[in-house]
């Protein structure tokens, strides 16, 4: 069996998961706030903030990887 040239393939494969979990968590928190306070856009705003947090993490990791 050939050796993998990059041993961190699992870490790189999880980048999409980080964005997805952030969006899902933001959606559920926003939906909870919608129900609690009678808002209408909390779930959308929460999901957008989750995606933004995931993208921030992606950019931060990309900068760190390029420095090495």
For each residue, the residues with C-beta under 8 A, 3 or more apart:
1:
2:
3:
4: 7 9
5:
6: 9 12
7: 4
8: 11 12
9: 4 6 12 13
10: 13 14
11: 8 14 15
12: 6 8 9 15
13: 9 10 16 17
14: 10 11 17 18
15: 11 12 18 19 58 61
16: 13 19 20
17: 13 14 20 21
18: 14 15 21 22 54 57 58
19: 15 16 22 23 50 51 54 55 58
20: 16 17 23 24 54
21: 17 18 24 25 50 54
22: 18 19 25 26 50 51 53 54 57
23: 19 20 26 27 47 50 51 54
24: 20 21 27 28 47 50
25: 21 22 28 29 50
26: 22 23 29 30 46 47 48 49 50 51 53
27: 23 24 30 31 43 46 47 50
28: 24 25 31 32 46
29: 25 26 32 33 46
30: 26 27 33 34 42 43 44 45 46 47
31: 27 28 34 35 42 43 46
32: 28 29 35 36
33: 29 30 36 37 39 42 46
34: 30 31 37 38 39 40 41 42 43
35: 31 32
36: 32 33
37: 33 34 42
38: 34
39: 33 34 42
40: 34
41: 34 44 45
42: 30 31 33 34 37 39 45 46
43: 27 30 31 34 46 47
44: 30 41 47 48
45: 30 41 42 48 49
46: 26 27 28 29 30 31 33 42 43 49 50
47: 23 24 26 27 30 43 44 50 51
48: 26 44 45 51 52
49: 26 45 46 52 53
50: 19 21 22 23 24 25 26 27 46 47 53 54
51: 19 22 23 26 47 48 54 55
52: 48 49 55 56
53: 22 26 49 50 56 57
54: 18 19 20 21 22 23 50 51 57 58
55: 19 51 52 58 59
56: 52 53 59 60
57: 18 22 53 54 60 61
58: 15 18 19 54 55 61 62
59: 55 56 62 63
60: 56 57 63 64
61: 15 57 58 64 65
62: 58 59 65 66
63: 59 60 66 67
64: 60 61 67 68
65: 61 62 68
66: 62 63
67: 63 64
68: 64 65
